[in-house]
């Protein structure tokens, strides 16, 4: 069996002391170690196939370089990949390993996951949910540094990142008002999620400001699905005073709106403009015409959550931060001037 190279072997190959080799590989030592020396040490380590002893380093730094990611049904949603990828990339860039557990929203399972990660001496935990939830941090987390991802507490006691639902809604509605639309309908869900409440409230404010009773243009259905989006759109569009534009709670419901418009002989966007939220890769650009939609910034939120957690590791007494991640609008061809 080939013997694993040691730090002393790297130092010998680079022509430096073991202490210098250690500082070069760990980015310490400041200006005492020149860039050429650092490059030489790293080249020697790569050539020898040297890997640092993370256990020994953890004993020195009191860190394991591991972050726990506990997802509440995250792994079963279409946005999970981007959220996890953003967290993974930020952790990897900082030299940390991301350990993921999905709990399916079960309270007891979440507590067990927290305990299991704590037993492995993880440095901190990301608690991730879907659909921008207001939650209570599990007591089991104790003093373990943590950040909430796509979730927040009611009192702001934990650092958290959520989508800027209001800003995104205002931006996508501006696509319609900027094109001259006033009668803007809204097809949404009755599901009790923060995204629904914020988008609905923001839409109401914008329509009311135009002097229109928003209740005349609102249709709510039980779930945010394509079939129910179709049913809701039919109720709005099969009227003499139908809206000239519709804002959909999400892209799946927008698919239903497209179907309803086609059955009624309405062309998008010539007869009806449509905007939405989520900007799902498999829906918004694939519809004909392409759907203008506010994007949910899951990748950026995953990155931010890791960076905030690492900041809290270095500054344990720092005040919690509440961050609203901007939701940029992807403009396509579903809006036309009124």
C-alpha positions, 0 to 999 in steps of 0.5 A: 500500500502506498504511503500517504504523503505528509506535510513534511514531504510537501515541505521537503519537495518545496524546499521550505520548513514544515511551518512555512508549508503549513501556513502556505496551504492554510492561507496564513502567515500574511506577508511573511510568505511570498506568493511565489513560495505559496505557489511552490508549496501548493504545486508540491502538494498537488504533485504529491497528492497531499491531503491535509488532516482535517481531524487534526486541523479541526482540533486546532481550529475547533471547527470540522468544516462541515455545515448541516442543511436540514430541508423541510420537504425541500428535496421534493420541490422543483426549486430544490436543486438551485437552493441546494446548489447555491449553498453547496457552491458557497460552502465548497468555495469556503472549504466547507462540506455540506451535509444534507438531511430532508425531514419531510416537514416532520417535527420529530424527524427534524429534531432527530436530524439536528441531534445527529448533525450536532453529534458529528460536530458540525459548525452550523446549520441551515434550516430550509423550507419552501414557499417562504414560511414563518417558523419557530426555530426548533429548541433542539438547535440550542446554541448551534449557529444557524441561518434560516433559508426561505423561512423566517421567524416572526420576531426576527431572532434568527438570521434569515433570507427570503424572496422579496415577494413584494418587490418582485410582484411590483416589478412584474405588475409594472410590466403590465401597467407600463404597457397601459393595462388597468384591469389586471386580474389575479388568479391565485391559491387559497393555500396559507403560504406567505408568498400567496398573502404578500403577492395578493396584498401587493396586487390589491394595492396596485389595482385599488390605486387605479380606482378599481375594486380588486374583488371584481378581478380576483379568483381564488382556487384551492391549489396552485395547479394548472387545472385549477388555474384553468378553471380560475381563468375561465371564470375571469375571462368568460365575462363581458368585462373581462380583464385585459391582463392577468397576474398569476400566482405561479407559472403552473397556474399561468399554463392554465390561463393560456389554455383557457384563453385559447379555448375562448379564442383569445390570443396572448398577448394581442387580446390578453397579457399574462405575467406570473411568478416563479420563472420555472425553467420547464414552463415559463420559457417553454410556453408559446409565447414565452411567459414574463415571470418574476424569478425566485432567486433560490440559488442566490438565497442558498449562497447568501445563507451559507455566507451569513452562517460563516459570518456568524461563526466568526462573529457569534455576537453579531445581530441577526440579519433579515435579508430580502433577496431581489426577484428579477423579472424575466421578460418574454413575449406575453405582454403587449400594449393595451 
